[in-house]
């Protein structure tokens, strides 16, 4: 089996994580690459399942050790990254890596792995819908909500640099589109 990666990126609130969860329920040889982050756990998140939660100090130490294939300070003092050891673990199990990552990180990984990687951009139907989704989460202060909206506008400008753009205006349809392109990619 050829070593491949599926990169799903989107602005926060686009439904990317829900689509990834649905994709991983399918009977395909896929495995989720658990990202590392220095942010605090949200309700319901589990260590070593949703993320590797590490302190900002330990995150910076791992950066110095070149333990990441990519990392970014997404918001001040809040780091996210993909550990090299995660990619190697999944490939050792003879599975395709599924990465749920921020837009800039997704583009960087695509450049690194080129044809071994399929990059998918999940786009919200419009900014109003995105804003409503973020508000419904109930996890954002007014300031952090505005930060995420500003960042989303910036990230949307990169959509055309991805291999595929899928608009998440109807969840089940978007999931099916992702499943179709992923199935095709891992077969070839």
C-alpha positions in Angstrom: 0.0 0.0 0.0 1.3 3.4 -0.9 1.8 5.9 1.9 -0.8 8.7 1.4 -2.4 11.5 3.4 -5.8 13.2 3.2 -5.7 16.8 4.4 -9.0 18.4 5.4 -8.8 22.1 6.1 -11.4 24.9 6.7 -12.1 28.0 8.7 -13.3 27.2 12.2 -17.0 26.5 12.2 -17.2 25.1 8.6 -18.0 21.6 9.8 -14.7 20.0 9.0 -14.3 18.1 12.2 -17.8 16.6 11.9 -17.1 15.6 8.3 -13.8 14.0 9.3 -15.6 11.9 12.0 -18.2 10.8 9.5 -15.4 9.9 7.0 -13.6 7.8 9.6 -16.8 5.8 10.3 -16.6 4.4 6.7 -15.0 1.1 5.9 -11.8 2.5 4.4 -8.2 1.9 5.4 -8.0 5.4 7.1 -6.6 6.5 10.5 -6.9 9.9 12.1 -3.7 11.8 12.8 -4.1 13.2 16.3 -2.8 16.7 16.4 -0.9 18.3 19.3 -2.1 21.5 20.8 -1.2 23.8 23.7 -4.8 25.0 24.2 -7.0 23.7 27.0 -9.4 20.9 26.6 -13.0 21.6 25.6 -15.9 19.7 27.2 -16.0 16.2 25.9 -12.5 16.2 24.4 -10.3 13.3 25.3 -6.5 13.2 25.7 -4.8 11.0 23.0 -8.1 10.7 21.1 -9.0 14.3 20.1 -5.7 15.9 20.7 -2.4 15.5 22.5 -2.7 18.3 25.0 0.7 19.6 25.9 1.9 22.7 27.6 3.1 25.7 25.6 6.6 25.1 27.0 6.6 21.4 26.0 5.3 22.4 22.6 8.1 24.9 22.0 10.6 22.2 23.2 9.2 19.8 20.5 9.5 22.5 17.9 13.2 22.8 18.8 13.6 19.0 18.5 12.0 19.1 15.0 9.3 16.6 16.2 6.6 18.2 14.0 6.0 17.9 10.2 4.2 21.3 10.6 3.1 23.5 13.4 1.6 26.9 13.8 0.8 29.5 16.5 -2.8 29.8 15.4 -3.7 32.3 18.0 -1.3 34.0 20.4 0.1 31.4 22.8 -2.1 28.7 21.2 -0.1 26.2 19.1 -1.2 23.3 16.9 1.0 20.8 15.1 1.3 17.4 13.5 3.9 15.1 15.1 6.1 13.1 12.7 5.6 10.1 15.0 1.8 10.2 14.2 2.3 9.9 10.5 4.9 7.1 10.9 2.5 5.2 13.3 -0.4 5.3 10.8 1.7 4.3 7.8 3.2 1.4 9.9 -0.4 0.2 10.3 -0.7 0.3 6.4 -3.4 3.0 6.5 -3.9 6.4 4.9 -3.4 9.3 7.2 -6.3 11.7 7.7 -5.3 15.2 8.9 -7.8 17.7 10.2 -5.8 20.9 10.2 -5.9 24.6 9.8 -5.6 26.1 6.3 -2.0 27.3 6.4 -0.9 24.0 7.9 -2.8 22.1 5.3 -1.1 23.9 2.5 2.3 23.4 4.0 1.8 19.6 4.3 0.5 19.5 0.7 3.7 21.2 -0.5 5.8 18.7 1.6 4.1 15.5 0.4 2.9 16.7 -3.1 1.2 13.8 -4.9 1.1 11.6 -1.8 -1.4 14.1 -0.4 -5.0 15.1 -1.3 -5.9 18.5 0.1 -9.6 19.2 0.6 -11.0 22.6 1.6 -14.3 22.6 3.4 -16.1 25.9 2.7 -19.1 27.3 4.5 -22.0 28.4 2.3 -21.5 32.0 3.5 -20.2 34.0 6.4 -23.6 34.4 8.0 -23.9 30.6 8.3 -20.3 30.3 9.6 -21.0 33.0 12.2 -24.2 31.2 13.4 -22.3 27.9 13.7 -19.6 29.4 15.8 -22.2 31.1 18.0 -24.1 27.8 18.5 -21.0 26.1 19.8 -21.2 28.4 22.8 -17.4 28.1 23.3 -16.4 31.6 22.1 -16.4 35.0 23.9 -17.3 38.0 21.8 -13.6 38.7 21.2 -12.7 35.2 20.3 -15.7 35.0 18.0 -14.6 38.1 16.1 -11.0 36.7 15.9 -12.3 33.5 14.3 -14.5 35.4 11.9 -11.5 37.6 10.8 -9.3 34.5 10.5 -12.0 32.8 8.4 -12.1 35.6 6.0 -8.4 35.4 5.6 -8.4 31.6 5.3 -11.2 31.6 2.6 -8.7 33.5 0.3 -6.6 30.3 0.2 -9.4 27.9 -0.9 -8.3 27.8 -4.6 -4.9 26.5 -3.6 -6.4 23.2 -2.4 -7.0 20.2 -4.7 -10.7 20.1 -4.0 -13.2 22.6 -2.6 -16.4 21.2 -1.1 -19.1 23.5 0.1 -20.8 22.3 3.3 -24.3 23.7 2.8 -25.9 20.3 3.4 -24.0 18.1 5.8 -24.9 14.7 4.3 -24.1 15.8 0.8 -20.8 17.3 1.8 -19.9 14.0 3.6 -20.7 12.0 0.5 -18.6 14.3 -1.7 -15.6 13.9 0.7 -16.1 10.1 0.8 -16.2 9.9 -3.0 -13.0 11.9 -3.6 -11.1 10.2 -0.8 -12.2 6.7 -2.0 -11.0 7.5 -5.5 -7.7 9.0 -4.2 -6.7 6.0 -2.1 -7.6 3.5 -4.8 -5.2 5.1 -7.4 
